[in-house]
Amino acid sequence: MSGSQLPPPLPPETRTVGQLVAESIRLYGNHFWRVLPLGLALALIDQVSAGRPTGSQALILLACAPVLSLAYLLACLIAHETDWTWSTFWRALGAGTVAFLPVPFLALVYALPAVAWLALVGLVVPAVIYESLSFRAGFARALRLARADYIHALGSLATLVIVFVLTRLVLVVLLHGQANATARIAAFLADLVISPLILVGAALLYFDQAARVRYSPDEQPLQRG
């Protein structure tokens, strides 16, 4: 109907996967120049890995775990302003690196096990930086967040990855076919522009899970750093 307004977005505790993706796109658009550089992490890793055997690609991804963890941490700080200290920053970075270590090997089997693992423990980064938790308490909190609604966490991350893969493929085809760019340049630009969506989406997922866990009767006090 002409002049009608869209309904207000659902609160985080009832936010759907589709709305999470939409909110991630909105956040990206509102902070485009701050979010865009985060795509350099995956873009450069893909350039280094291009053309190498699968095992070598996994080792490169493993070695770059701190870089990807840093990109995710910065996305969390963009998604929500919070008071933080350098000690909390380094704890969150270290926790994210440790959480990411199994991903390259899980991805050798299939993408879904890697996504399932990150849905289980990946929220340790926002948990530590937002709640000033210790290293150990951060992982306990991440597991608690995942258990609040694991299907939502898994579905959200899986959807973000699918959106990234499909959009990247289309963008690579367009850049390579229409702009006469080489395949590697097209892949670099696609990674740079699209991959930050996964990072900001994963940052927003924390708030969905935190809102859900708030209503859980087994919520326990947290050990802060």
N, C-alpha and C positions, 0 to 999 in steps of 0.2 A: 504494500500500500504506500502511495506516495507520501513522503514526509514522516513515515513511521521510523521509530528508533529501534536499534537492536537492543535485545534484553541485556541487562548488566551481566558481566562475567560471573561465573560461579566462584564461590570462595575456594581457597586451596584444598580444604578437606573434602570437597565434592567435585573438584576440577577433573574433567575428563582428559584422556590422552590427546584428543584433537584440540582441546582448548589450550593444553600445555604447549603444544607445537605453535598454536597461534600466538600465545603470549610470548613465546621465545622469539618468534619473528618480529613481534612488536618491540620487544626489548632491544633486539639487534638493530632495528631501524631507528629507534630513539637514541641509541648510543653508537651509531655506525662507525665513526672514526676511532672510537675507543675499542670497539669489539673487533674490527677488521684485522688489526695486527696479530691477534691471537691465532689467526689462520696460518701464520707463517710457520708455526710449529709443525703441523701435519704436512704443509706444502713442501717444506724443506726436507722432511723425512722421506716423503714420497719421491722426491727428486734423487736423493741419495740411494734409495732402494730400487729405483726403476731399472729393470733389466737384470737384476741379480736373482740367483736361485732363491727358492722359498725359504730355506733354512737361513740364508744370509739376511734376508729381509726380516725374519723374526729376531735375529740377533741385533740388527740395527735398531729395530723398534724397542727391544729390551734396553739397549744402551741409552736410548732417548727417553726412557721413562720419566726422568726428572724434568725434561723439557715439556712433555705433555702434562705432567702434574702441575707445573708452573702455569701453563696456559689455562688449565682448569681453575686453579686458585685465583688467577687474575679475573677470570670470568665471574667467579663468585663475588669478588670485591666490586665488580661493576654491577652485578645483579642486585646487590643490597649493600648499602653503606653501613659499615660497622666499625666500632673501635677495636683496633688490633695492635698487638705489639710485635716486635721482630721475633721474639721467642715463639709466639703463637704462629707467626708466619712460617718459620722454619719447621715447626712441628707439623703444620698442615702440609707443607711441601714434602717432608719426609714420609708422612703417612700416605699421601697420595702416590708417591713413588713406590712404596712397598705394596700398596693395593694393586698397582698396575703391573707388577712384575710377572704374574702368571698369564697376563692377557696375550702376549705374543705366542706363547705355546698353546694356549687354548684356541687361538685363532687358526693355528695350523690344522686343527680338527675341523672347525667350522666357525662361522662368525657368531652363531647363537650362544655357544658356551662362554665365549668371551663377554658378550653382552650380559648374559645371566650372572656372571661373576661380578661385573661392575655394578649391576643392579643390587647385588647383595652387600658389597663393601665400598663401592665408589663414593658414597655420600660421606665418607670419613673426612674428606677435604672441607666441605662446607660445615660439617659438624664441629671440627676443630677450630676453624677460623671464626665462625659465628658465635660459638658457645664457649670459646677459650678453654677447650678441654685438653687434658693430657693425651699423650700418644695412645695409651692403652684404653682410656675412656672414650677416645674418639672412635676406635673400632667397635667398642661395645655399643656406642650410640648409633653408629652406622648400621649395625645388625638389627638394632631395635627399630630404626627407621624403615629398614627393608621389610621387616616382619609385619609392620603396620598394614601394608597393602603391597605385597611383593608383586602381584599381578600388574598393578598400576605402574610400579617402578620398572619392571621388565618391559611392559608394553610401551611405556614412554620412551625408554632408551632405544628399544628396537625400532620404534617408529621414527625417531630422530635419525637413526643410522640409515634406515630405508630412504627417508627423504633426502639425506645427504647423498647416498649412492645414486639414486635416480636423477636428482637434480644435477649432480656432478657429471653424470653420463651425458645428459642433454646439453649441458654447458660446454663440455669438451667437444661434442659433435658440432655445435654451432660455431665455437671459436675456431676449430680446425677447418671447418668447411667454408665459413663465410669471411673470416678475417685472414685466411691464408697463414695462420700461425702454425708452428710446428706442434706435434702432438704433445711434447713435453712442456712447452710453454702453455698450451691450452690446459693441460692437467694441473700445472702450477697455479694458474689463475683461478681455476675451478676450486681447487683445494683451499686457496687463500680466501675466497669469497664465501664458500658454502660451509666449510668445516667449523667456523665459530658458532654456527647454529647448534651443533651438538653440545658445545661447551656451555653456552648460556641456558640451553634447555635442561642440561643436567644440573646446573646451578638452581634453576627454578624448581626442579623436582624435589629438592630438599624441603622447600616450604610446603609442598603437597604432602610429603610423608610426615613432616613435623606436625602438621595440622591433624593428620590422621592418628598419629601416635599419642597426641594430647588426650584423646578420648579413650585410650587403652587403660584398663584397670591395673595393669602390671607395670606402669611407668614408675621408674625408680629414680632417686636423686642421682645427679651426675657428679663425677670427680673432676673438678676443674683444675686447670693447670696453674 
